Amino acid sequence: MLISIALRALHIFLVSTIAVAILLYVSPLTIAASMFERTKSIFTNWLKQLIGLILQPMILFAYLAILIS
């Protein structure tokens, strides 16, 4: 069971890291979109996704620390 939890945690960490990298690559487009009122929602949704994906590994490792201890 511990091995399956570790593999799942590794999968979540890798996916969130790759997603953060992709979101950072498109950041110039989204930051430019924040200048206009019609496309401001694109920036806010991008920012919410970025914050969520950055927090996800931290919460995951905190949960794993509690589970293991």
mmCIF file as Biopython writes it, N, C-alpha, C and O atoms, coordinates in Angstrom:
data_model
#
loop_
_atom_site.group_PDB
_atom_site.id
_atom_site.type_symbol
_atom_site.label_atom_id
_atom_site.label_alt_id
_atom_site.label_comp_id
_atom_site.label_asym_id
_atom_site.label_entity_id
_atom_site.label_seq_id
_atom_site.pdbx_PDB_ins_code
_atom_site.Cartn_x
_atom_site.Cartn_y
_atom_site.Cartn_z
_atom_site.occupancy
_atom_site.B_iso_or_equiv
_atom_site.auth_seq_id
_atom_site.auth_asym_id
_atom_site.pdbx_PDB_model_num
ATOM 1   N N  . MET A ? 1  ? 0.827   -1.188 0.000   1.0 0.0 1  A 1 
ATOM 2   C CA . MET A ? 1  ? 0.000   0.000  0.000   1.0 0.0 1  A 1 
ATOM 3   C C  . MET A ? 1  ? 0.879   1.263  0.000   1.0 0.0 1  A 1 
ATOM 4   O O  . MET A ? 1  ? 0.567   2.250  -0.665  1.0 0.0 1  A 1 
ATOM 5   N N  . LEU A ? 2  ? 1.970   1.209  0.751   1.0 0.0 2  A 1 
ATOM 6   C CA . LEU A ? 2  ? 2.855   2.371  0.809   1.0 0.0 2  A 1 
ATOM 7   C C  . LEU A ? 2  ? 3.484   2.667  -0.551  1.0 0.0 2  A 1 
ATOM 8   O O  . LEU A ? 2  ? 3.687   3.828  -0.905  1.0 0.0 2  A 1 
ATOM 9   N N  . ILE A ? 3  ? 3.790   1.624  -1.304  1.0 0.0 3  A 1 
ATOM 10  C CA . ILE A ? 3  ? 4.371   1.818  -2.635  1.0 0.0 3  A 1 
ATOM 11  C C  . ILE A ? 3  ? 3.355   2.457  -3.574  1.0 0.0 3  A 1 
ATOM 12  O O  . ILE A ? 3  ? 3.714   3.334  -4.361  1.0 0.0 3  A 1 
ATOM 13  N N  . SER A ? 4  ? 2.095   2.035  -3.505  1.0 0.0 4  A 1 
ATOM 14  C CA . SER A ? 4  ? 1.085   2.629  -4.382  1.0 0.0 4  A 1 
ATOM 15  C C  . SER A ? 4  ? 0.827   4.088  -4.016  1.0 0.0 4  A 1 
ATOM 16  O O  . SER A ? 4  ? 0.583   4.914  -4.895  1.0 0.0 4  A 1 
ATOM 17  N N  . ILE A ? 5  ? 0.879   4.409  -2.725  1.0 0.0 5  A 1 
ATOM 18  C CA . ILE A ? 5  ? 0.719   5.809  -2.300  1.0 0.0 5  A 1 
ATOM 19  C C  . ILE A ? 5  ? 1.888   6.645  -2.789  1.0 0.0 5  A 1 
ATOM 20  O O  . ILE A ? 5  ? 1.700   7.775  -3.240  1.0 0.0 5  A 1 
ATOM 21  N N  . ALA A ? 6  ? 3.093   6.099  -2.702  1.0 0.0 6  A 1 
ATOM 22  C CA . ALA A ? 6  ? 4.273   6.833  -3.161  1.0 0.0 6  A 1 
ATOM 23  C C  . ALA A ? 6  ? 4.231   7.057  -4.668  1.0 0.0 6  A 1 
ATOM 24  O O  . ALA A ? 6  ? 4.591   8.133  -5.145  1.0 0.0 6  A 1 
ATOM 25  N N  . LEU A ? 7  ? 3.796   6.057  -5.413  1.0 0.0 7  A 1 
ATOM 26  C CA . LEU A ? 7  ? 3.693   6.219  -6.872  1.0 0.0 7  A 1 
ATOM 27  C C  . LEU A ? 7  ? 2.633   7.244  -7.245  1.0 0.0 7  A 1 
ATOM 28  O O  . LEU A ? 7  ? 2.829   8.039  -8.164  1.0 0.0 7  A 1 
ATOM 29  N N  . ARG A ? 8  ? 1.520   7.228  -6.539  1.0 0.0 8  A 1 
ATOM 30  C CA . ARG A ? 8  ? 0.465   8.209  -6.798  1.0 0.0 8  A 1 
ATOM 31  C C  . ARG A ? 8  ? 0.943   9.626  -6.466  1.0 0.0 8  A 1 
ATOM 32  O O  . ARG A ? 8  ? 0.649   10.572 -7.196  1.0 0.0 8  A 1 
ATOM 33  N N  . ALA A ? 9  ? 1.679   9.763  -5.363  1.0 0.0 9  A 1 
ATOM 34  C CA . ALA A ? 9  ? 2.216   11.067 -4.980  1.0 0.0 9  A 1 
ATOM 35  C C  . ALA A ? 9  ? 3.225   11.559 -6.016  1.0 0.0 9  A 1 
ATOM 36  O O  . ALA A ? 9  ? 3.244   12.740 -6.363  1.0 0.0 9  A 1 
ATOM 37  N N  . LEU A ? 10 ? 4.056   10.651 -6.502  1.0 0.0 10 A 1 
ATOM 38  C CA . LEU A ? 10 ? 5.013   11.019 -7.546  1.0 0.0 10 A 1 
ATOM 39  C C  . LEU A ? 10 ? 4.303   11.468 -8.811  1.0 0.0 10 A 1 
ATOM 40  O O  . LEU A ? 10 ? 4.721   12.433 -9.450  1.0 0.0 10 A 1 
ATOM 41  N N  . HIS A ? 11 ? 3.239   10.779 -9.175  1.0 0.0 11 A 1 
ATOM 42  C CA . HIS A ? 11 ? 2.461   11.146 -10.364 1.0 0.0 11 A 1 
ATOM 43  C C  . HIS A ? 11 ? 1.853   12.538 -10.207 1.0 0.0 11 A 1 
ATOM 44  O O  . HIS A ? 11 ? 1.934   13.362 -11.119 1.0 0.0 11 A 1 
ATOM 45  N N  . ILE A ? 12 ? 1.251   12.796 -9.061  1.0 0.0 12 A 1 
ATOM 46  C CA . ILE A ? 12 ? 0.638   14.108 -8.819  1.0 0.0 12 A 1 
ATOM 47  C C  . ILE A ? 12 ? 1.694   15.206 -8.845  1.0 0.0 12 A 1 
ATOM 48  O O  . ILE A ? 12 ? 1.466   16.278 -9.406  1.0 0.0 12 A 1 
ATOM 49  N N  . PHE A ? 13 ? 2.847   14.941 -8.238  1.0 0.0 13 A 1 
ATOM 50  C CA . PHE A ? 13 ? 3.919   15.934 -8.224  1.0 0.0 13 A 1 
ATOM 51  C C  . PHE A ? 13 ? 4.425   16.230 -9.629  1.0 0.0 13 A 1 
ATOM 52  O O  . PHE A ? 13 ? 4.605   17.394 -9.987  1.0 0.0 13 A 1 
ATOM 53  N N  . LEU A ? 14 ? 4.656   15.201 -10.425 1.0 0.0 14 A 1 
ATOM 54  C CA . LEU A ? 14 ? 5.171   15.411 -11.780 1.0 0.0 14 A 1 
ATOM 55  C C  . LEU A ? 14 ? 4.165   16.135 -12.665 1.0 0.0 14 A 1 
ATOM 56  O O  . LEU A ? 14 ? 4.539   17.031 -13.423 1.0 0.0 14 A 1 
ATOM 57  N N  . VAL A ? 15 ? 2.905   15.762 -12.578 1.0 0.0 15 A 1 
ATOM 58  C CA . VAL A ? 15 ? 1.878   16.408 -13.402 1.0 0.0 15 A 1 
ATOM 59  C C  . VAL A ? 15 ? 1.740   17.878 -13.022 1.0 0.0 15 A 1 
ATOM 60  O O  . VAL A ? 15 ? 1.642   18.736 -13.899 1.0 0.0 15 A 1 
ATOM 61  N N  . SER A ? 16 ? 1.733   18.176 -11.726 1.0 0.0 16 A 1 
ATOM 62  C CA . SER A ? 16 ? 1.597   19.575 -11.327 1.0 0.0 16 A 1 
ATOM 63  C C  . SER A ? 16 ? 2.835   20.393 -11.697 1.0 0.0 16 A 1 
ATOM 64  O O  . SER A ? 16 ? 2.716   21.568 -12.045 1.0 0.0 16 A 1 
ATOM 65  N N  . THR A ? 17 ? 4.011   19.791 -11.625 1.0 0.0 17 A 1 
ATOM 66  C CA . THR A ? 17 ? 5.230   20.503 -12.013 1.0 0.0 17 A 1 
ATOM 67  C C  . THR A ? 17 ? 5.239   20.817 -13.508 1.0 0.0 17 A 1 
ATOM 68  O O  . THR A ? 17 ? 5.605   21.919 -13.915 1.0 0.0 17 A 1 
ATOM 69  N N  . ILE A ? 18 ? 4.839   19.853 -14.309 1.0 0.0 18 A 1 
ATOM 70  C CA . ILE A ? 18 ? 4.779   20.066 -15.765 1.0 0.0 18 A 1 
ATOM 71  C C  . ILE A ? 18 ? 3.722   21.108 -16.105 1.0 0.0 18 A 1 
ATOM 72  O O  . ILE A ? 18 ? 3.932   21.951 -16.977 1.0 0.0 18 A 1 
ATOM 73  N N  . ALA A ? 19 ? 2.579   21.052 -15.412 1.0 0.0 19 A 1 
ATOM 74  C CA . ALA A ? 19 ? 1.515   22.030 -15.671 1.0 0.0 19 A 1 
ATOM 75  C C  . ALA A ? 19 ? 1.952   23.434 -15.288 1.0 0.0 19 A 1 
ATOM 76  O O  . ALA A ? 19 ? 1.623   24.391 -15.990 1.0 0.0 19 A 1 
ATOM 77  N N  . VAL A ? 20 ? 2.688   23.581 -14.187 1.0 0.0 20 A 1 
ATOM 78  C CA . VAL A ? 20 ? 3.199   24.896 -13.796 1.0 0.0 20 A 1 
ATOM 79  C C  . VAL A ? 20 ? 4.165   25.415 -14.853 1.0 0.0 20 A 1 
ATOM 80  O O  . VAL A ? 20 ? 4.134   26.596 -15.200 1.0 0.0 20 A 1 
ATOM 81  N N  . ALA A ? 21 ? 5.016   24.541 -15.361 1.0 0.0 21 A 1 
ATOM 82  C CA . ALA A ? 21 ? 5.964   24.961 -16.403 1.0 0.0 21 A 1 
ATOM 83  C C  . ALA A ? 21 ? 5.225   25.434 -17.651 1.0 0.0 21 A 1 
ATOM 84  O O  . ALA A ? 21 ? 5.600   26.444 -18.247 1.0 0.0 21 A 1 
ATOM 85  N N  . ILE A ? 22 ? 4.195   24.724 -18.042 1.0 0.0 22 A 1 
ATOM 86  C CA . ILE A ? 22 ? 3.409   25.129 -19.218 1.0 0.0 22 A 1 
ATOM 87  C C  . ILE A ? 22 ? 2.713   26.458 -18.968 1.0 0.0 22 A 1 
ATOM 88  O O  . ILE A ? 22 ? 2.689   27.325 -19.842 1.0 0.0 22 A 1 
ATOM 89  N N  . LEU A ? 23 ? 2.146   26.619 -17.773 1.0 0.0 23 A 1 
ATOM 90  C CA . LEU A ? 23 ? 1.480   27.887 -17.464 1.0 0.0 23 A 1 
ATOM 91  C C  . LEU A ? 23 ? 2.468   29.052 -17.433 1.0 0.0 23 A 1 
ATOM 92  O O  . LEU A ? 23 ? 2.113   30.171 -17.805 1.0 0.0 23 A 1 
ATOM 93  N N  . LEU A ? 24 ? 3.677   28.808 -17.004 1.0 0.0 24 A 1 
ATOM 94  C CA . LEU A ? 24 ? 4.666   29.882 -17.003 1.0 0.0 24 A 1 
ATOM 95  C C  . LEU A ? 24 ? 5.115   30.243 -18.414 1.0 0.0 24 A 1 
ATOM 96  O O  . LEU A ? 24 ? 5.465   31.392 -18.683 1.0 0.0 24 A 1 
ATOM 97  N N  . TYR A ? 25 ? 5.106   29.263 -19.313 1.0 0.0 25 A 1 
ATOM 98  C CA . TYR A ? 25 ? 5.468   29.567 -20.701 1.0 0.0 25 A 1 
ATOM 99  C C  . TYR A ? 25 ? 4.415   30.433 -21.394 1.0 0.0 25 A 1 
ATOM 100 O O  . TYR A ? 25 ? 4.753   31.237 -22.263 1.0 0.0 25 A 1 
ATOM 101 N N  . VAL A ? 26 ? 3.160   30.278 -21.023 1.0 0.0 26 A 1 
ATOM 102 C CA . VAL A ? 26 ? 2.119   31.097 -21.655 1.0 0.0 26 A 1 
ATOM 103 C C  . VAL A ? 26 ? 1.836   32.376 -20.862 1.0 0.0 26 A 1 
ATOM 104 O O  . VAL A ? 26 ? 0.908   33.114 -21.192 1.0 0.0 26 A 1 
ATOM 105 N N  . SER A ? 27 ? 2.619   32.640 -19.833 1.0 0.0 27 A 1 
ATOM 106 C CA . SER A ? 27 ? 2.372   33.821 -19.009 1.0 0.0 27 A 1 
ATOM 107 C C  . SER A ? 27 ? 2.466   35.151 -19.763 1.0 0.0 27 A 1 
ATOM 108 O O  . SER A ? 27 ? 1.693   36.056 -19.450 1.0 0.0 27 A 1 
ATOM 109 N N  . PRO A ? 28 ? 3.368   35.323 -20.740 1.0 0.0 28 A 1 
ATOM 110 C CA . PRO A ? 28 ? 3.353   36.606 -21.450 1.0 0.0 28 A 1 
ATOM 111 C C  . PRO A ? 28 ? 2.023   36.877 -22.161 1.0 0.0 28 A 1 
ATOM 112 O O  . PRO A ? 28 ? 1.570   38.020 -22.225 1.0 0.0 28 A 1 
ATOM 113 N N  . LEU A ? 29 ? 1.416   35.846 -22.682 1.0 0.0 29 A 1 
ATOM 114 C CA . LEU A ? 29 ? 0.119   36.034 -23.345 1.0 0.0 29 A 1 
ATOM 115 C C  . LEU A ? 29 ? -0.975  36.382 -22.349 1.0 0.0 29 A 1 
ATOM 116 O O  . LEU A ? 29 ? -1.810  37.248 -22.613 1.0 0.0 29 A 1 
ATOM 117 N N  . THR A ? 30 ? -0.971  35.711 -21.214 1.0 0.0 30 A 1 
ATOM 118 C CA . THR A ? 30 ? -2.028  35.969 -20.245 1.0 0.0 30 A 1 
ATOM 119 C C  . THR A ? 30 ? -1.847  37.307 -19.536 1.0 0.0 30 A 1 
ATOM 120 O O  . THR A ? 30 ? -2.826  37.971 -19.195 1.0 0.0 30 A 1 
ATOM 121 N N  . ILE A ? 31 ? -0.610  37.697 -19.319 1.0 0.0 31 A 1 
ATOM 122 C CA . ILE A ? 31 ? -0.381  39.002 -18.704 1.0 0.0 31 A 1 
ATOM 123 C C  . ILE A ? 31 ? -0.804  40.113 -19.667 1.0 0.0 31 A 1 
ATOM 124 O O  . ILE A ? 31 ? -1.344  41.137 -19.246 1.0 0.0 31 A 1 
ATOM 125 N N  . ALA A ? 32 ? -0.559  39.906 -20.933 1.0 0.0 32 A 1 
ATOM 126 C CA . ALA A ? 32 ? -1.036  40.879 -21.927 1.0 0.0 32 A 1 
ATOM 127 C C  . ALA A ? 32 ? -2.557  40.893 -21.995 1.0 0.0 32 A 1 
ATOM 128 O O  . ALA A ? 32 ? -3.166  41.930 -22.259 1.0 0.0 32 A 1 
ATOM 129 N N  . ALA A ? 33 ? -3.164  39.741 -21.757 1.0 0.0 33 A 1 
ATOM 130 C CA . ALA A ? 33 ? -4.633  39.677 -21.775 1.0 0.0 33 A 1 
ATOM 131 C C  . ALA A ? 33 ? -5.243  40.424 -20.601 1.0 0.0 33 A 1 
ATOM 132 O O  . ALA A ? 33 ? -6.405  40.825 -20.663 1.0 0.0 33 A 1 
ATOM 133 N N  . SER A ? 34 ? -4.487  40.615 -19.543 1.0 0.0 34 A 1 
ATOM 134 C CA . SER A ? 34 ? -5.037  41.314 -18.376 1.0 0.0 34 A 1 
ATOM 135 C C  . SER A ? 34 ? -5.197  42.812 -18.607 1.0 0.0 34 A 1 
ATOM 136 O O  . SER A ? 34 ? -5.846  43.495 -17.816 1.0 0.0 34 A 1 
ATOM 137 N N  . MET A ? 35 ? -4.615  43.323 -19.676 1.0 0.0 35 A 1 
ATOM 138 C CA . MET A ? 35 ? -4.699  44.758 -19.948 1.0 0.0 35 A 1 
ATOM 139 C C  . MET A ? 35 ? -6.060  45.187 -20.476 1.0 0.0 35 A 1 
ATOM 140 O O  . MET A ? 35 ? -6.431  46.356 -20.367 1.0 0.0 35 A 1 
ATOM 141 N N  . PHE A ? 36 ? -6.795  44.257 -21.040 1.0 0.0 36 A 1 
ATOM 142 C CA . PHE A ? 36 ? -8.075  44.589 -21.651 1.0 0.0 36 A 1 
ATOM 143 C C  . PHE A ? 36 ? -9.216  43.991 -20.831 1.0 0.0 36 A 1 
ATOM 144 O O  . PHE A ? 36 ? -9.089  42.904 -20.267 1.0 0.0 36 A 1 
ATOM 145 N N  . GLU A ? 37 ? -10.311 44.705 -20.775 1.0 0.0 37 A 1 
ATOM 146 C CA . GLU A ? 37 ? -11.438 44.281 -19.947 1.0 0.0 37 A 1 
ATOM 147 C C  . GLU A ? 37 ? -12.092 42.997 -20.471 1.0 0.0 37 A 1 
ATOM 148 O O  . GLU A ? 37 ? -12.531 42.162 -19.680 1.0 0.0 37 A 1 
ATOM 149 N N  . ARG A ? 38 ? -12.157 42.838 -21.773 1.0 0.0 38 A 1 
ATOM 150 C CA . ARG A ? 38 ? -12.806 41.648 -22.354 1.0 0.0 38 A 1 
ATOM 151 C C  . ARG A ? 38 ? -12.019 40.372 -22.087 1.0 0.0 38 A 1 
ATOM 152 O O  . ARG A ? 38 ? -12.611 39.296 -21.994 1.0 0.0 38 A 1 
ATOM 153 N N  . THR A ? 39 ? -10.706 40.467 -21.963 1.0 0.0 39 A 1 
ATOM 154 C CA . THR A ? 39 ? -9.879  39.276 -21.781 1.0 0.0 39 A 1 
ATOM 155 C C  . THR A ? 39 ? -9.302  39.171 -20.364 1.0 0.0 39 A 1 
ATOM 156 O O  . THR A ? 39 ? -8.426  38.345 -20.110 1.0 0.0 39 A 1 
ATOM 157 N N  . LYS A ? 40 ? -9.787  39.994 -19.457 1.0 0.0 40 A 1 
ATOM 158 C CA . LYS A ? 40 ? -9.287  39.957 -18.089 1.0 0.0 40 A 1 
ATOM 159 C C  . LYS A ? 40 ? -9.612  38.630 -17.400 1.0 0.0 40 A 1 
ATOM 160 O O  . LYS A ? 40 ? -8.867  38.190 -16.525 1.0 0.0 40 A 1 
ATOM 161 N N  . SER A ? 41 ? -10.705 37.998 -17.784 1.0 0.0 41 A 1 
ATOM 162 C CA . SER A ? 41 ? -11.067 36.713 -17.180 1.0 0.0 41 A 1 
ATOM 163 C C  . SER A ? 41 ? -10.054 35.621 -17.530 1.0 0.0 41 A 1 
ATOM 164 O O  . SER A ? 41 ? -9.860  34.690 -16.750 1.0 0.0 41 A 1 
ATOM 165 N N  . ILE A ? 42 ? -9.415  35.724 -18.682 1.0 0.0 42 A 1 
ATOM 166 C CA . ILE A ? 42 ? -8.375  34.757 -19.047 1.0 0.0 42 A 1 
ATOM 167 C C  . ILE A ? 42 ? -7.226  34.844 -18.047 1.0 0.0 42 A 1 
ATOM 168 O O  . ILE A ? 42 ? -6.701  33.821 -17.609 1.0 0.0 42 A 1 
ATOM 169 N N  . PHE A ? 43 ? -6.843  36.054 -17.691 1.0 0.0 43 A 1 
ATOM 170 C CA . PHE A ? 43 ? -5.757  36.235 -16.730 1.0 0.0 43 A 1 
ATOM 171 C C  . PHE A ? 43 ? -6.143  35.728 -15.347 1.0 0.0 43 A 1 
ATOM 172 O O  . PHE A ? 43 ? -5.348  35.053 -14.693 1.0 0.0 43 A 1 
ATOM 173 N N  . THR A ? 44 ? -7.350  36.043 -14.896 1.0 0.0 44 A 1 
ATOM 174 C CA . THR A ? 44 ? -7.751  35.611 -13.554 1.0 0.0 44 A 1 
ATOM 175 C C  . THR A ? 44 ? -7.850  34.088 -13.470 1.0 0.0 44 A 1 
ATOM 176 O O  . THR A ? 44 ? -7.459  33.496 -12.464 1.0 0.0 44 A 1 
ATOM 177 N N  . ASN A ? 45 ? -8.370  33.453 -14.522 1.0 0.0 45 A 1 
ATOM 178 C CA . ASN A ? 45 ? -8.431  31.989 -14.522 1.0 0.0 45 A 1 
ATOM 179 C C  . ASN A ? 45 ? -7.035  31.372 -14.574 1.0 0.0 45 A 1 
ATOM 180 O O  . ASN A ? 45 ? -6.787  30.353 -13.929 1.0 0.0 45 A 1 
ATOM 181 N N  . TRP A ? 46 ? -6.133  31.971 -15.324 1.0 0.0 46 A 1 
ATOM 182 C CA . TRP A ? 46 ? -4.752  31.492 -15.391 1.0 0.0 46 A 1 
ATOM 183 C C  . TRP A ? 46 ? -4.084  31.611 -14.028 1.0 0.0 46 A 1 
ATOM 184 O O  . TRP A ? 46 ? -3.374  30.701 -13.600 1.0 0.0 46 A 1 
ATOM 185 N N  . LEU A ? 47 ? -4.307  32.719 -13.354 1.0 0.0 47 A 1 
ATOM 186 C CA . LEU A ? 47 ? -3.708  32.937 -12.044 1.0 0.0 47 A 1 
ATOM 187 C C  . LEU A ? 47 ? -4.254  31.956 -11.008 1.0 0.0 47 A 1 
ATOM 188 O O  . LEU A ? 47 ? -3.499  31.447 -10.179 1.0 0.0 47 A 1 
ATOM 189 N N  . LYS A ? 48 ? -5.555  31.689 -11.049 1.0 0.0 48 A 1 
ATOM 190 C CA . LYS A ? 48 ? -6.143  30.709 -10.134 1.0 0.0 48 A 1 
ATOM 191 C C  . LYS A ? 48 ? -5.556  29.320 -10.366 1.0 0.0 48 A 1 
ATOM 192 O O  . LYS A ? 48 ? -5.236  28.607 -9.415  1.0 0.0 48 A 1 
ATOM 193 N N  . GLN A ? 49 ? -5.417  28.943 -11.629 1.0 0.0 49 A 1 
ATOM 194 C CA . GLN A ? 49 ? -4.821  27.642 -11.950 1.0 0.0 49 A 1 
ATOM 195 C C  . GLN A ? 49 ? -3.380  27.570 -11.458 1.0 0.0 49 A 1 
ATOM 196 O O  . GLN A ? 49 ? -2.969  26.561 -10.885 1.0 0.0 49 A 1 
ATOM 197 N N  . LEU A ? 50 ? -2.624  28.620 -11.676 1.0 0.0 50 A 1 
ATOM 198 C CA . LEU A ? 50 ? -1.221  28.639 -11.278 1.0 0.0 50 A 1 
ATOM 199 C C  . LEU A ? 50 ? -1.075  28.506 -9.763  1.0 0.0 50 A 1 
ATOM 200 O O  . LEU A ? 50 ? -0.252  27.726 -9.284  1.0 0.0 50 A 1 
ATOM 201 N N  . ILE A ? 51 ? -1.862  29.254 -9.018  1.0 0.0 51 A 1 
ATOM 202 C CA . ILE A ? 51 ? -1.794  29.184 -7.558  1.0 0.0 51 A 1 
ATOM 203 C C  . ILE A ? 51 ? -2.212  27.797 -7.069  1.0 0.0 51 A 1 
ATOM 204 O O  . ILE A ? 51 ? -1.586  27.244 -6.165  1.0 0.0 51 A 1 
ATOM 205 N N  . GLY A ? 52 ? -3.261  27.237 -7.658  1.0 0.0 52 A 1 
ATOM 206 C CA . GLY A ? 52 ? -3.708  25.908 -7.265  1.0 0.0 52 A 1 
ATOM 207 C C  . GLY A ? 52 ? -2.664  24.836 -7.533  1.0 0.0 52 A 1 
ATOM 208 O O  . GLY A ? 52 ? -2.454  23.942 -6.713  1.0 0.0 52 A 1 
ATOM 209 N N  . LEU A ? 53 ? -2.017  24.930 -8.678  1.0 0.0 53 A 1 
ATOM 210 C CA . LEU A ? 53 ? -1.007  23.930 -9.025  1.0 0.0 53 A 1 
ATOM 211 C C  . LEU A ? 53 ? 0.278   24.099 -8.223  1.0 0.0 53 A 1 
ATOM 212 O O  . LEU A ? 53 ? 1.002   23.125 -8.017  1.0 0.0 53 A 1 
ATOM 213 N N  . ILE A ? 54 ? 0.570   25.298 -7.773  1.0 0.0 54 A 1 
ATOM 214 C CA . ILE A ? 54 ? 1.737   25.504 -6.928  1.0 0.0 54 A 1 
ATOM 215 C C  . ILE A ? 54 ? 1.470   24.970 -5.518  1.0 0.0 54 A 1 
ATOM 216 O O  . ILE A ? 54 ? 2.366   24.405 -4.892  1.0 0.0 54 A 1 
ATOM 217 N N  . LEU A ? 55 ? 0.255   25.143 -5.021  1.0 0.0 55 A 1 
ATOM 218 C CA . LEU A ? 55 ? -0.086  24.679 -3.680  1.0 0.0 55 A 1 
ATOM 219 C C  . LEU A ? 55 ? -0.293  23.165 -3.603  1.0 0.0 55 A 1 
ATOM 220 O O  . LEU A ? 55 ? -0.142  22.578 -2.532  1.0 0.0 55 A 1 
ATOM 221 N N  . GLN A ? 56 ? -0.628  22.543 -4.700  1.0 0.0 56 A 1 
ATOM 222 C CA . GLN A ? 56 ? -0.950  21.119 -4.698  1.0 0.0 56 A 1 
ATOM 223 C C  . GLN A ? 56 ? 0.189   20.234 -4.185  1.0 0.0 56 A 1 
ATOM 224 O O  . GLN A ? 56 ? -0.077  19.374 -3.345  1.0 0.0 56 A 1 
ATOM 225 N N  . PRO A ? 57 ? 1.439   20.387 -4.632  1.0 0.0 57 A 1 
ATOM 226 C CA . PRO A ? 57 ? 2.502   19.542 -4.071  1.0 0.0 57 A 1 
ATOM 227 C C  . PRO A ? 57 ? 2.765   19.799 -2.587  1.0 0.0 57 A 1 
ATOM 228 O O  . PRO A ? 57 ? 3.104   18.872 -1.851  1.0 0.0 57 A 1 
ATOM 229 N N  . MET A ? 58 ? 2.613   21.044 -2.142  1.0 0.0 58 A 1 
ATOM 230 C CA . MET A ? 58 ? 2.819   21.340 -0.729  1.0 0.0 58 A 1 
ATOM 231 C C  . MET A ? 58 ? 1.792   20.624 0.139   1.0 0.0 58 A 1 
ATOM 232 O O  . MET A ? 58 ? 2.138   20.052 1.173   1.0 0.0 58 A 1 
ATOM 233 N N  . ILE A ? 59 ? 0.549   20.656 -0.274  1.0 0.0 59 A 1 
ATOM 234 C CA . ILE A ? 59 ? -0.501  19.965 0.467   1.0 0.0 59 A 1 
ATOM 235 C C  . ILE A ? 59 ? -0.294  18.456 0.399   1.0 0.0 59 A 1 
ATOM 236 O O  . ILE A ? 59 ? -0.509  17.749 1.383   1.0 0.0 59 A 1 
ATOM 237 N N  . LEU A ? 60 ? 0.118   17.973 -0.751  1.0 0.0 60 A 1 
ATOM 238 C CA . LEU A ? 60 ? 0.371   16.547 -0.923  1.0 0.0 60 A 1 
ATOM 239 C C  . LEU A ? 60 ? 1.463   16.060 0.009   1.0 0.0 60 A 1 
ATOM 240 O O  . LEU A ? 60 ? 1.291   15.035 0.668   1.0 0.0 60 A 1 
ATOM 241 N N  . PHE A ? 61 ? 2.581   16.764 0.083   1.0 0.0 61 A 1 
ATOM 242 C CA . PHE A ? 61 ? 3.677   16.327 0.930   1.0 0.0 61 A 1 
ATOM 243 C C  . PHE A ? 61 ? 3.352   16.497 2.411   1.0 0.0 61 A 1 
ATOM 244 O O  . PHE A ? 61 ? 3.839   15.727 3.239   1.0 0.0 61 A 1 
ATOM 245 N N  . ALA A ? 62 ? 2.550   17.477 2.752   1.0 0.0 62 A 1 
ATOM 246 C CA . ALA A ? 62 ? 2.099   17.602 4.145   1.0 0.0 62 A 1 
ATOM 247 C C  . ALA A ? 62 ? 1.230   16.415 4.521   1.0 0.0 62 A 1 
ATOM 248 O O  . ALA A ? 62 ? 1.373   15.857 5.609   1.0 0.0 62 A 1 
ATOM 249 N N  . TYR A ? 63 ? 0.334   16.028 3.632   1.0 0.0 63 A 1 
ATOM 250 C CA . TYR A ? 63 ? -0.512  14.865 3.866   1.0 0.0 63 A 1 
ATOM 251 C C  . TYR A ? 63 ? 0.340   13.594 3.984   1.0 0.0 63 A 1 
ATOM 252 O O  . TYR A ? 63 ? 0.091   12.771 4.864   1.0 0.0 63 A 1 
ATOM 253 N N  . LEU A ? 64 ? 1.325   13.426 3.122   1.0 0.0 64 A 1 
ATOM 254 C CA . LEU A ? 64 ? 2.194   12.260 3.198   1.0 0.0 64 A 1 
ATOM 255 C C  . LEU A ? 64 ? 2.998   12.232 4.489   1.0 0.0 64 A 1 
ATOM 256 O O  . LEU A ? 64 ? 3.198   11.161 5.062   1.0 0.0 64 A 1 
ATOM 257 N N  . ALA A ? 65 ? 3.456   13.370 4.954   1.0 0.0 65 A 1 
ATOM 258 C CA . ALA A ? 65 ? 4.202   13.428 6.212   1.0 0.0 65 A 1 
ATOM 259 C C  . ALA A ? 65 ? 3.326   12.989 7.381   1.0 0.0 65 A 1 
ATOM 260 O O  . ALA A ? 65 ? 3.777   12.267 8.271   1.0 0.0 65 A 1 
ATOM 261 N N  . ILE A ? 66 ? 2.076   13.429 7.368   1.0 0.0 66 A 1 
ATOM 262 C CA . ILE A ? 66 ? 1.155   13.032 8.434   1.0 0.0 66 A 1 
ATOM 263 C C  . ILE A ? 66 ? 0.840   11.537 8.326   1.0 0.0 66 A 1 
ATOM 264 O O  . ILE A ? 66 ? 0.761   10.842 9.339   1.0 0.0 66 A 1 
ATOM 265 N N  . LEU A ? 67 ? 0.663   11.056 7.118   1.0 0.0 67 A 1 
ATOM 266 C CA . LEU A ? 67 ? 0.341   9.632  6.903   1.0 0.0 67 A 1 
ATOM 267 C C  . LEU A ? 67 ? 1.486   8.729  7.331   1.0 0.0 67 A 1 
ATOM 268 O O  . LEU A ? 67 ? 1.257   7.687  7.947   1.0 0.0 67 A 1 
ATOM 269 N N  . ILE A ? 68 ? 2.703   9.112  7.016   1.0 0.0 68 A 1 
ATOM 270 C CA . ILE A ? 68 ? 3.854   8.265  7.343   1.0 0.0 68 A 1 
ATOM 271 C C  . ILE A ? 68 ? 4.177   8.307  8.832   1.0 0.0 68 A 1 
ATOM 272 O O  . ILE A ? 68 ? 4.594   7.303  9.410   1.0 0.0 68 A 1 
ATOM 273 N N  . SER A ? 69 ? 3.985   9.461  9.449   1.0 0.0 69 A 1 
ATOM 274 C CA . SER A ? 69 ? 4.324   9.566  10.876  1.0 0.0 69 A 1 
ATOM 275 C C  . SER A ? 69 ? 3.194   9.083  11.740  1.0 0.0 69 A 1 
ATOM 276 O O  . SER A ? 69 ? 3.303   9.099  12.966  1.0 0.0 69 A 1 
#
